[in-house]
Amino acid sequence: MCTHLAKRGSTYYYRRKTPIDLVHIFGKEVMKSLGTKDKKIAEAQVRRMGAHYDDLFASYSAKLAGNPVSTPDTPTPHTTKITRPSWDEGIEVDDEEAYAYLFLKRLKVGRENALANNTWYMFNAALNNLVADADEYIRTGKHPFEDNPKPMWKLEAQIKAVNALRLMRDLPYKEPAVKISKQSSTKVTSTKHLLKTLVIKWATERAPRPRTVVKMNRVIDRFTEITDVEDVTLISKKNCVDFKDGLLSQDMSPVNVNQYLTELNTILNYASNQAIINSNPATGLKVMVKESAKTKRLPFDLAALNIIFNSPVYSSSYRPVGGKGEAAYWLPLLALFTGARLHELCQL
């Protein structure tokens, strides 16, 4: 019998209880996918993983006792990554059902990964935010975060897929009008310091609000999309400048570009503090914003105020998911009568 070898579905995992004195660092147990369905391969990998965690636990126990020792690197079951064309490549508005079906499949993979990596709260928060943001965009025509959101038909399909996942239902498959490319290419990439993995580690240690984690993941996704760099150790100053220029070329406002750069700086500073990179290549990078561009706001006219205060929030006691309950009712009223800044009203 091979110790610490577990199986979920057809995939093998390394599963081990954490020593009591380290539960506050690693959680009650460690569970890592071995990335294989072959038992013989899994048995060989689980022994390597066991030796690694023996050393890792000993290292942290020594640190707590005041005798720090070097921390070993986590063994990686696979050193190659298969990259494929975008999963929704070629899907158009007439293929909404096919898009919803494929998006549901991706959600199921994300759900299993969240369960395996003990990040369920992040996964569930991401679903809540996706539905709330998409619903607001569909109702108002303005997305609460994205400057260039996905088309409404895709957001409607995503909401359909999320609802199907939560009701444990499948969606019917419909062949898309344009065949999705099945060709794939192999690219050797280090999976040791992927930005996505770094965000998970950062969120686990810093415990930010779930919405902050979702926002960070959006920024990282946009960075990878523009620069085609996934490994944090490969990010250069030029990549960061390209990211800034790419956001500006997509007609994002300078103020919002700076918000994206702030999030990028946060995760790269964390990588630097963790000795993953020597320094933060995005330090000091920002777009100059004229004061008038920051402060110039158009006032609401009477017609706009009538639309706001005759909305279902006030006429039918409707409370949108993203409105945080009664805040949806009171914040606009407080803003109307006090003229205070929104973040100050939210703190109150």
GUMIDREN-489503 format. One record per residue (C-alpha): residue in one letter; x, y, z; residue number from 0. Coordinates in steps of 0.2 Angstrom, whole numbers, plus 2048, in hexadecimal, padded with zeros to 3 digits. Example, Ala and Ser with C-alpha at 12.3 -4.5 7.8 and 13.67 -1.06 7.14 Angstrom:
! GUMIDREN-489503
<r type="A" c1="83E" c2="7EA" c3="827" seq="0"/>
<r type="S" c1="844" c2="7FB" c3="824" seq="1"/>
! end
This chain:
! GUMIDREN-489503
<r type="M" c1="800" c2="800" c3="800" seq="0"/>
<r type="C" c1="807" c2="811" c3="7FB" seq="1"/>
<r type="T" c1="805" c2="81E" c3="809" seq="2"/>
<r type="H" c1="7FD" c2="82F" c3="805" seq="3"/>
<r type="L" c1="7F6" c2="829" c3="7F4" seq="4"/>
<r type="A" c1="7E4" c2="82D" c3="7F1" seq="5"/>
<r type="K" c1="7D8" c2="82D" c3="7E2" seq="6"/>
<r type="R" c1="7CA" c2="839" c3="7DD" seq="7"/>
<r type="G" c1="7C1" c2="833" c3="7CE" seq="8"/>
<r type="S" c1="7CE" c2="82C" c3="7C3" seq="9"/>
<r type="T" c1="7DD" c2="837" c3="7C8" seq="10"/>
<r type="Y" c1="7E9" c2="833" c3="7D6" seq="11"/>
<r type="Y" c1="7ED" c2="840" c3="7E3" seq="12"/>
<r type="Y" c1="7FA" c2="842" c3="7F1" seq="13"/>
<r type="R" c1="7F0" c2="844" c3="802" seq="14"/>
<r type="R" c1="7F8" c2="846" c3="813" seq="15"/>
<r type="K" c1="7F2" c2="84D" c3="824" seq="16"/>
<r type="T" c1="7FC" c2="85D" c3="829" seq="17"/>
<r type="P" c1="806" c2="85C" c3="83A" seq="18"/>
<r type="I" c1="7FC" c2="865" c3="847" seq="19"/>
<r type="D" c1="808" c2="873" c3="84A" seq="20"/>
<r type="L" c1="808" c2="877" c3="837" seq="21"/>
<r type="V" c1="7F5" c2="877" c3="834" seq="22"/>
<r type="H" c1="7F4" c2="88A" c3="835" seq="23"/>
<r type="I" c1="800" c2="88A" c3="826" seq="24"/>
<r type="F" c1="7FB" c2="87C" c3="81B" seq="25"/>
<r type="G" c1="7E9" c2="878" c3="820" seq="26"/>
<r type="K" c1="7E3" c2="868" c3="828" seq="27"/>
<r type="E" c1="7EA" c2="85E" c3="819" seq="28"/>
<r type="V" c1="7F4" c2="85F" c3="809" seq="29"/>
<r type="M" c1="7EC" c2="858" c3="7F9" seq="30"/>
<r type="K" c1="7F5" c2="85A" c3="7E9" seq="31"/>
<r type="S" c1="7F1" c2="852" c3="7D8" seq="32"/>
<r type="L" c1="7FE" c2="847" c3="7D1" seq="33"/>
<r type="G" c1="7F8" c2="84A" c3="7BF" seq="34"/>
<r type="T" c1="7F6" c2="838" c3="7BB" seq="35"/>
<r type="K" c1="7E9" c2="82A" c3="7BA" seq="36"/>
<r type="D" c1="7F7" c2="81C" c3="7B9" seq="37"/>
<r type="K" c1="7F9" c2="814" c3="7CA" seq="38"/>
<r type="K" c1="80B" c2="80F" c3="7C8" seq="39"/>
<r type="I" c1="810" c2="821" c3="7C2" seq="40"/>
<r type="A" c1="806" c2="828" c3="7D1" seq="41"/>
<r type="E" c1="80F" c2="81C" c3="7DE" seq="42"/>
<r type="A" c1="820" c2="823" c3="7D7" seq="43"/>
<r type="Q" c1="81B" c2="835" c3="7D8" seq="44"/>
<r type="V" c1="813" c2="834" c3="7E9" seq="45"/>
<r type="R" c1="823" c2="82E" c3="7F1" seq="46"/>
<r type="R" c1="82C" c2="83D" c3="7EA" seq="47"/>
<r type="M" c1="81E" c2="848" c3="7F0" seq="48"/>
<r type="G" c1="81F" c2="840" c3="801" seq="49"/>
<r type="A" c1="831" c2="843" c3="803" seq="50"/>
<r type="H" c1="82E" c2="855" c3="7FE" seq="51"/>
<r type="Y" c1="821" c2="858" c3="80B" seq="52"/>
<r type="D" c1="82C" c2="84F" c3="818" seq="53"/>
<r type="D" c1="839" c2="85C" c3="815" seq="54"/>
<r type="L" c1="82D" c2="86A" c3="813" seq="55"/>
<r type="F" c1="824" c2="867" c3="824" seq="56"/>
<r type="A" c1="835" c2="865" c3="82C" seq="57"/>
<r type="S" c1="83A" c2="875" c3="825" seq="58"/>
<r type="Y" c1="82B" c2="87F" c3="82C" seq="59"/>
<r type="S" c1="82C" c2="876" c3="83D" seq="60"/>
<r type="A" c1="83E" c2="87B" c3="83E" seq="61"/>
<r type="K" c1="839" c2="88D" c3="839" seq="62"/>
<r type="L" c1="82C" c2="88E" c3="847" seq="63"/>
<r type="A" c1="839" c2="887" c3="853" seq="64"/>
<r type="G" c1="845" c2="895" c3="84E" seq="65"/>
<r type="N" c1="851" c2="88A" c3="844" seq="66"/>
<r type="P" c1="84D" c2="88E" c3="831" seq="67"/>
<r type="V" c1="853" c2="882" c3="824" seq="68"/>
<r type="S" c1="851" c2="883" c3="811" seq="69"/>
<r type="T" c1="840" c2="87F" c3="80A" seq="70"/>
<r type="P" c1="83F" c2="873" c3="7FC" seq="71"/>
<r type="D" c1="837" c2="876" c3="7EB" seq="72"/>
<r type="T" c1="826" c2="86D" c3="7E8" seq="73"/>
<r type="P" c1="829" c2="85F" c3="7DC" seq="74"/>
<r type="T" c1="81F" c2="861" c3="7CC" seq="75"/>
<r type="P" c1="817" c2="851" c3="7C5" seq="76"/>
<r type="H" c1="818" c2="859" c3="7B3" seq="77"/>
<r type="T" c1="824" c2="865" c3="7AB" seq="78"/>
<r type="T" c1="81B" c2="868" c3="79B" seq="79"/>
<r type="K" c1="80B" c2="871" c3="797" seq="80"/>
<r type="I" c1="800" c2="86E" c3="789" seq="81"/>
<r type="T" c1="7F9" c2="87E" c3="781" seq="82"/>
<r type="R" c1="7EA" c2="87D" c3="775" seq="83"/>
<r type="P" c1="7E0" c2="88A" c3="76C" seq="84"/>
<r type="S" c1="7D4" c2="894" c3="776" seq="85"/>
<r type="W" c1="7C6" c2="888" c3="77B" seq="86"/>
<r type="D" c1="7B8" c2="894" c3="774" seq="87"/>
<r type="E" c1="7C2" c2="897" c3="764" seq="88"/>
<r type="G" c1="7B6" c2="899" c3="755" seq="89"/>
<r type="I" c1="7A6" c2="89A" c3="760" seq="90"/>
<r type="E" c1="79A" c2="8A7" c3="75B" seq="91"/>
<r type="V" c1="789" c2="8AE" c3="761" seq="92"/>
<r type="D" c1="780" c2="8A1" c3="759" seq="93"/>
<r type="D" c1="789" c2="894" c3="763" seq="94"/>
<r type="E" c1="784" c2="899" c3="774" seq="95"/>
<r type="E" c1="77E" c2="888" c3="779" seq="96"/>
<r type="A" c1="78F" c2="880" c3="774" seq="97"/>
<r type="Y" c1="798" c2="88E" c3="77E" seq="98"/>
<r type="A" c1="78D" c2="88B" c3="78D" seq="99"/>
<r type="Y" c1="791" c2="878" c3="78C" seq="100"/>
<r type="L" c1="7A4" c2="87B" c3="78A" seq="101"/>
<r type="F" c1="7A4" c2="888" c3="798" seq="102"/>
<r type="L" c1="79B" c2="87B" c3="7A4" seq="103"/>
<r type="K" c1="7A8" c2="86E" c3="7A0" seq="104"/>
<r type="R" c1="7B6" c2="87B" c3="7A6" seq="105"/>
<r type="L" c1="7AC" c2="87F" c3="7B5" seq="106"/>
<r type="K" c1="7AC" c2="86D" c3="7BA" seq="107"/>
<r type="V" c1="7BF" c2="86C" c3="7B8" seq="108"/>
<r type="G" c1="7C0" c2="87C" c3="7C3" seq="109"/>
<r type="R" c1="7B5" c2="874" c3="7D0" seq="110"/>
<r type="E" c1="7BF" c2="864" c3="7D1" seq="111"/>
<r type="N" c1="7CF" c2="86E" c3="7D2" seq="112"/>
<r type="A" c1="7C8" c2="879" c3="7E0" seq="113"/>
<r type="L" c1="7C3" c2="86A" c3="7EA" seq="114"/>
<r type="A" c1="7D4" c2="862" c3="7E8" seq="115"/>
<r type="N" c1="7DE" c2="872" c3="7EC" seq="116"/>
<r type="N" c1="7D3" c2="877" c3="7FB" seq="117"/>
<r type="T" c1="7CE" c2="887" c3="7F2" seq="118"/>
<r type="W" c1="7BB" c2="885" c3="7F1" seq="119"/>
<r type="Y" c1="7B7" c2="896" c3="7F9" seq="120"/>
<r type="M" c1="7C1" c2="89E" c3="7EB" seq="121"/>
<r type="F" c1="7B8" c2="894" c3="7DD" seq="122"/>
<r type="N" c1="7A7" c2="897" c3="7E5" seq="123"/>
<r type="A" c1="7AB" c2="8AA" c3="7E7" seq="124"/>
<r type="A" c1="7B0" c2="8AB" c3="7D4" seq="125"/>
<r type="L" c1="7A0" c2="8A3" c3="7CF" seq="126"/>
<r type="N" c1="796" c2="8B0" c3="7DA" seq="127"/>
<r type="N" c1="7A0" c2="8BE" c3="7D2" seq="128"/>
<r type="L" c1="79E" c2="8B8" c3="7C1" seq="129"/>
<r type="V" c1="78B" c2="8B7" c3="7C2" seq="130"/>
<r type="A" c1="789" c2="8C7" c3="7CB" seq="131"/>
<r type="D" c1="794" c2="8D1" c3="7BF" seq="132"/>
<r type="A" c1="78D" c2="8C9" c3="7AF" seq="133"/>
<r type="D" c1="77B" c2="8CC" c3="7B6" seq="134"/>
<r type="E" c1="77F" c2="8DE" c3="7B9" seq="135"/>
<r type="Y" c1="786" c2="8E0" c3="7A7" seq="136"/>
<r type="I" c1="777" c2="8D8" c3="79F" seq="137"/>
<r type="R" c1="76B" c2="8E3" c3="7A9" seq="138"/>
<r type="T" c1="774" c2="8F3" c3="7A7" seq="139"/>
<r type="G" c1="780" c2="8F2" c3="799" seq="140"/>
<r type="K" c1="78F" c2="8F7" c3="7A4" seq="141"/>
<r type="H" c1="79B" c2="8EA" c3="7AB" seq="142"/>
<r type="P" c1="7A0" c2="8ED" c3="7BD" seq="143"/>
<r type="F" c1="7B2" c2="8E9" c3="7BA" seq="144"/>
<r type="E" c1="7B7" c2="8E5" c3="7A8" seq="145"/>
<r type="D" c1="7BA" c2="8F3" c3="79B" seq="146"/>
<r type="N" c1="7B8" c2="8E7" c3="78D" seq="147"/>
<r type="P" c1="7AD" c2="8D9" c3="794" seq="148"/>
<r type="K" c1="7A8" c2="8C9" c3="78A" seq="149"/>
<r type="P" c1="798" c2="8CB" c3="77F" seq="150"/>
<r type="M" c1="788" c2="8C9" c3="788" seq="151"/>
<r type="W" c1="783" c2="8B9" c3="780" seq="152"/>
<r type="K" c1="793" c2="8B1" c3="787" seq="153"/>
<r type="L" c1="78F" c2="8B8" c3="798" seq="154"/>
<r type="E" c1="77D" c2="8B1" c3="797" seq="155"/>
<r type="A" c1="785" c2="8A0" c3="792" seq="156"/>
<r type="Q" c1="791" c2="8A1" c3="7A1" seq="157"/>
<r type="I" c1="782" c2="8A4" c3="7AD" seq="158"/>
<r type="K" c1="779" c2="896" c3="7A5" seq="159"/>
<r type="A" c1="788" c2="88A" c3="7A8" seq="160"/>
<r type="V" c1="78A" c2="890" c3="7BA" seq="161"/>
<r type="N" c1="778" c2="88D" c3="7BE" seq="162"/>
<r type="A" c1="77A" c2="87B" c3="7B6" seq="163"/>
<r type="L" c1="789" c2="878" c3="7C1" seq="164"/>
<r type="R" c1="780" c2="87D" c3="7D1" seq="165"/>
<r type="L" c1="771" c2="873" c3="7CD" seq="166"/>
<r type="M" c1="77C" c2="864" c3="7C8" seq="167"/>
<r type="R" c1="774" c2="863" c3="7B6" seq="168"/>
<r type="D" c1="77D" c2="861" c3="7A5" seq="169"/>
<r type="L" c1="77A" c2="86C" c3="796" seq="170"/>
<r type="P" c1="776" c2="865" c3="785" seq="171"/>
<r type="Y" c1="784" c2="865" c3="779" seq="172"/>
<r type="K" c1="782" c2="86E" c3="768" seq="173"/>
<r type="E" c1="78F" c2="86D" c3="75B" seq="174"/>
<r type="P" c1="796" c2="87F" c3="758" seq="175"/>
<r type="A" c1="794" c2="886" c3="746" seq="176"/>
<r type="V" c1="7A7" c2="888" c3="745" seq="177"/>
<r type="K" c1="7B1" c2="879" c3="74A" seq="178"/>
<r type="I" c1="7BD" c2="87C" c3="759" seq="179"/>
<r type="S" c1="7CF" c2="878" c3="754" seq="180"/>
<r type="K" c1="7D5" c2="868" c3="75D" seq="181"/>
<r type="Q" c1="7E7" c2="86A" c3="758" seq="182"/>
<r type="S" c1="7F3" c2="86D" c3="766" seq="183"/>
<r type="S" c1="805" c2="872" c3="768" seq="184"/>
<r type="T" c1="811" c2="86D" c3="776" seq="185"/>
<r type="K" c1="81A" c2="87B" c3="77F" seq="186"/>
<r type="V" c1="827" c2="877" c3="78D" seq="187"/>
<r type="T" c1="823" c2="883" c3="79B" seq="188"/>
<r type="S" c1="828" c2="883" c3="7AD" seq="189"/>
<r type="T" c1="818" c2="880" c3="7B8" seq="190"/>
<r type="K" c1="822" c2="885" c3="7C8" seq="191"/>
<r type="H" c1="81E" c2="897" c3="7C9" seq="192"/>
<r type="L" c1="80E" c2="89A" c3="7BE" seq="193"/>
<r type="L" c1="805" c2="8AA" c3="7C2" seq="194"/>
<r type="K" c1="7F5" c2="8A1" c3="7C5" seq="195"/>
<r type="T" c1="7FE" c2="896" c3="7D2" seq="196"/>
<r type="L" c1="805" c2="8A5" c3="7DA" seq="197"/>
<r type="V" c1="7F4" c2="8AD" c3="7DC" seq="198"/>
<r type="I" c1="7EE" c2="89E" c3="7E5" seq="199"/>
<r type="K" c1="7FD" c2="89E" c3="7F1" seq="200"/>
<r type="W" c1="7FB" c2="8B1" c3="7F3" seq="201"/>
<r type="A" c1="7E8" c2="8AF" c3="7F7" seq="202"/>
<r type="T" c1="7EB" c2="8A1" c3="803" seq="203"/>
<r type="E" c1="7F8" c2="8AB" c3="80D" seq="204"/>
<r type="R" c1="7F0" c2="8BC" c3="80D" seq="205"/>
<r type="A" c1="7DE" c2="8B7" c3="80D" seq="206"/>
<r type="P" c1="7D7" c2="8C6" c3="803" seq="207"/>
<r type="R" c1="7C5" c2="8C8" c3="800" seq="208"/>
<r type="P" c1="7BF" c2="8BB" c3="7F3" seq="209"/>
<r type="R" c1="7BA" c2="8CA" c3="7E7" seq="210"/>
<r type="T" c1="7CC" c2="8D0" c3="7E8" seq="211"/>
<r type="V" c1="7D2" c2="8BF" c3="7E3" seq="212"/>
<r type="V" c1="7C7" c2="8BE" c3="7D4" seq="213"/>
<r type="K" c1="7CD" c2="8CF" c3="7CF" seq="214"/>
<r type="M" c1="7DF" c2="8CA" c3="7D0" seq="215"/>
<r type="N" c1="7DB" c2="8BB" c3="7C5" seq="216"/>
<r type="R" c1="7D3" c2="8C6" c3="7B8" seq="217"/>
<r type="V" c1="7E3" c2="8D1" c3="7B8" seq="218"/>
<r type="I" c1="7EE" c2="8C2" c3="7B6" seq="219"/>
<r type="D" c1="7E4" c2="8BB" c3="7A8" seq="220"/>
<r type="R" c1="7E5" c2="8CB" c3="79F" seq="221"/>
<r type="F" c1="7F8" c2="8CC" c3="7A2" seq="222"/>
<r type="T" c1="7FA" c2="8BA" c3="79B" seq="223"/>
<r type="E" c1="7EF" c2="8BE" c3="78C" seq="224"/>
<r type="I" c1="7F9" c2="8CE" c3="787" seq="225"/>
<r type="T" c1="80A" c2="8C8" c3="78B" seq="226"/>
<r type="D" c1="809" c2="8B5" c3="789" seq="227"/>
<r type="V" c1="813" c2="8B3" c3="799" seq="228"/>
<r type="E" c1="80D" c2="8A7" c3="7A6" seq="229"/>
<r type="D" c1="81D" c2="8A4" c3="7B1" seq="230"/>
<r type="V" c1="820" c2="8B2" c3="7BD" seq="231"/>
<r type="T" c1="833" c2="8AF" c3="7BC" seq="232"/>
<r type="L" c1="833" c2="8B3" c3="7A9" seq="233"/>
<r type="I" c1="82A" c2="8C4" c3="7AB" seq="234"/>
<r type="S" c1="835" c2="8D3" c3="7A6" seq="235"/>
<r type="K" c1="833" c2="8E5" c3="7A7" seq="236"/>
<r type="K" c1="82E" c2="8E5" c3="794" seq="237"/>
<r type="N" c1="820" c2="8D9" c3="797" seq="238"/>
<r type="C" c1="819" c2="8E5" c3="7A4" seq="239"/>
<r type="V" c1="81A" c2="8F4" c3="798" seq="240"/>
<r type="D" c1="812" c2="8E9" c3="78B" seq="241"/>
<r type="F" c1="804" c2="8E5" c3="797" seq="242"/>
<r type="K" c1="801" c2="8F8" c3="79A" seq="243"/>
<r type="D" c1="802" c2="8FC" c3="788" seq="244"/>
<r type="G" c1="7F6" c2="8ED" c3="784" seq="245"/>
<r type="L" c1="7E9" c2="8F3" c3="790" seq="246"/>
<r type="L" c1="7EA" c2="905" c3="789" seq="247"/>
<r type="S" c1="7E8" c2="8FE" c3="777" seq="248"/>
<r type="Q" c1="7D8" c2="8F6" c3="77C" seq="249"/>
<r type="D" c1="7D1" c2="907" c3="781" seq="250"/>
<r type="M" c1="7D2" c2="904" c3="794" seq="251"/>
<r type="S" c1="7D2" c2="915" c3="79D" seq="252"/>
<r type="P" c1="7E3" c2="91A" c3="7A5" seq="253"/>
<r type="V" c1="7DB" c2="919" c3="7B6" seq="254"/>
<r type="N" c1="7D6" c2="907" c3="7B4" seq="255"/>
<r type="V" c1="7E6" c2="902" c3="7AC" seq="256"/>
<r type="N" c1="7EF" c2="908" c3="7BC" seq="257"/>
<r type="Q" c1="7E3" c2="8FD" c3="7C6" seq="258"/>
<r type="Y" c1="7E8" c2="8EE" c3="7BC" seq="259"/>
<r type="L" c1="7FB" c2="8F3" c3="7BF" seq="260"/>
<r type="T" c1="7F8" c2="8F5" c3="7D1" seq="261"/>
<r type="E" c1="7F1" c2="8E3" c3="7D2" seq="262"/>
<r type="L" c1="800" c2="8DD" c3="7C7" seq="263"/>
<r type="N" c1="80C" c2="8E6" c3="7D3" seq="264"/>
<r type="T" c1="804" c2="8DD" c3="7E2" seq="265"/>
<r type="I" c1="807" c2="8CC" c3="7DC" seq="266"/>
<r type="L" c1="818" c2="8D0" c3="7D5" seq="267"/>
<r type="N" c1="81D" c2="8D7" c3="7E6" seq="268"/>
<r type="Y" c1="817" c2="8C8" c3="7EE" seq="269"/>
<r type="A" c1="821" c2="8BD" c3="7E2" seq="270"/>
<r type="S" c1="831" c2="8C8" c3="7E7" seq="271"/>
<r type="N" c1="82D" c2="8C6" c3="7F9" seq="272"/>
<r type="Q" c1="82C" c2="8B3" c3="7F7" seq="273"/>
<r type="A" c1="83D" c2="8B3" c3="7EF" seq="274"/>
<r type="I" c1="836" c2="8AD" c3="7DF" seq="275"/>
<r type="I" c1="83C" c2="8BC" c3="7D5" seq="276"/>
<r type="N" c1="84A" c2="8C8" c3="7D9" seq="277"/>
<r type="S" c1="840" c2="8D8" c3="7D7" seq="278"/>
<r type="N" c1="82F" c2="8DE" c3="7D1" seq="279"/>
<r type="P" c1="831" c2="8E3" c3="7BE" seq="280"/>
<r type="A" c1="821" c2="8ED" c3="7BF" seq="281"/>
<r type="T" c1="827" c2="8F9" c3="7CD" seq="282"/>
<r type="G" c1="823" c2="90B" c3="7C8" seq="283"/>
<r type="L" c1="819" c2="907" c3="7B9" seq="284"/>
<r type="K" c1="809" c2="911" c3="7B7" seq="285"/>
<r type="V" c1="800" c2="91C" c3="7AB" seq="286"/>
<r type="M" c1="800" c2="92F" c3="7AE" seq="287"/>
<r type="V" c1="7EE" c2="935" c3="7B1" seq="288"/>
<r type="K" c1="7EA" c2="947" c3="7B1" seq="289"/>
<r type="E" c1="7E1" c2="94D" c3="7C0" seq="290"/>
<r type="S" c1="7D2" c2="953" c3="7B5" seq="291"/>
<r type="A" c1="7D0" c2="941" c3="7AE" seq="292"/>
<r type="K" c1="7CF" c2="93B" c3="7C0" seq="293"/>
<r type="T" c1="7C3" c2="947" c3="7C7" seq="294"/>
<r type="K" c1="7B8" c2="94C" c3="7B8" seq="295"/>
<r type="R" c1="7A7" c2="944" c3="7BB" seq="296"/>
<r type="L" c1="796" c2="947" c3="7B2" seq="297"/>
<r type="P" c1="788" c2="94A" c3="7BE" seq="298"/>
<r type="F" c1="778" c2="940" c3="7BE" seq="299"/>
<r type="D" c1="76A" c2="949" c3="7B6" seq="300"/>
<r type="L" c1="758" c2="948" c3="7BC" seq="301"/>
<r type="A" c1="754" c2="93B" c3="7AF" seq="302"/>
<r type="A" c1="762" c2="930" c3="7B5" seq="303"/>
<r type="L" c1="75E" c2="932" c3="7C7" seq="304"/>
<r type="N" c1="74C" c2="92D" c3="7C3" seq="305"/>
<r type="I" c1="752" c2="91D" c3="7BA" seq="306"/>
<r type="I" c1="75D" c2="918" c3="7C9" seq="307"/>
<r type="F" c1="750" c2="91B" c3="7D7" seq="308"/>
<r type="N" c1="742" c2="913" c3="7CD" seq="309"/>
<r type="S" c1="74C" c2="904" c3="7CA" seq="310"/>
<r type="P" c1="746" c2="8F3" c3="7D1" seq="311"/>
<r type="V" c1="751" c2="8F6" c3="7E1" seq="312"/>
<r type="Y" c1="746" c2="904" c3="7E6" seq="313"/>
<r type="S" c1="735" c2="8FF" c3="7DE" seq="314"/>
<r type="S" c1="735" c2="8EC" c3="7E1" seq="315"/>
<r type="S" c1="742" c2="8E9" c3="7EF" seq="316"/>
<r type="Y" c1="74D" c2="8E0" c3="7E3" seq="317"/>
<r type="R" c1="75F" c2="8DD" c3="7EA" seq="318"/>
<r type="P" c1="76C" c2="8D8" c3="7DD" seq="319"/>
<r type="V" c1="779" c2="8CB" c3="7E2" seq="320"/>
<r type="G" c1="787" c2="8D8" c3="7DF" seq="321"/>
<r type="G" c1="77E" c2="8E5" c3="7E9" seq="322"/>
<r type="K" c1="782" c2="8DE" c3="7FA" seq="323"/>
<r type="G" c1="770" c2="8DD" c3="801" seq="324"/>
<r type="E" c1="76A" c2="8EE" c3="808" seq="325"/>
<r type="A" c1="779" c2="8F7" c3="802" seq="326"/>
<r type="A" c1="771" c2="8F7" c3="7F1" seq="327"/>
<r type="Y" c1="763" c2="902" c3="7F8" seq="328"/>
<r type="W" c1="76C" c2="90D" c3="804" seq="329"/>
<r type="L" c1="77C" c2="912" c3="7FB" seq="330"/>
<r type="P" c1="775" c2="91B" c3="7EC" seq="331"/>
<r type="L" c1="769" c2="925" c3="7F8" seq="332"/>
<r type="L" c1="778" c2="929" c3="804" seq="333"/>
<r type="A" c1="782" c2="92E" c3="7F4" seq="334"/>
<r type="L" c1="774" c2="939" c3="7EE" seq="335"/>
<r type="F" c1="771" c2="943" c3="7FE" seq="336"/>
<r type="T" c1="783" c2="944" c3="805" seq="337"/>
<r type="G" c1="78E" c2="945" c3="7F5" seq="338"/>
<r type="A" c1="79B" c2="93A" c3="7FF" seq="339"/>
<r type="R" c1="7A8" c2="92F" c3="7F6" seq="340"/>
<r type="L" c1="7A1" c2="91E" c3="7F3" seq="341"/>
<r type="H" c1="7AF" c2="915" c3="7FC" seq="342"/>
<r type="E" c1="7AC" c2="91F" c3="80B" seq="343"/>
<r type="L" c1="799" c2="91B" c3="80B" seq="344"/>
<r type="C" c1="79E" c2="908" c3="809" seq="345"/>
<r type="Q" c1="7A9" c2="909" c3="818" seq="346"/>
<r type="L" c1="79A" c2="911" c3="822" seq="347"/>
! end
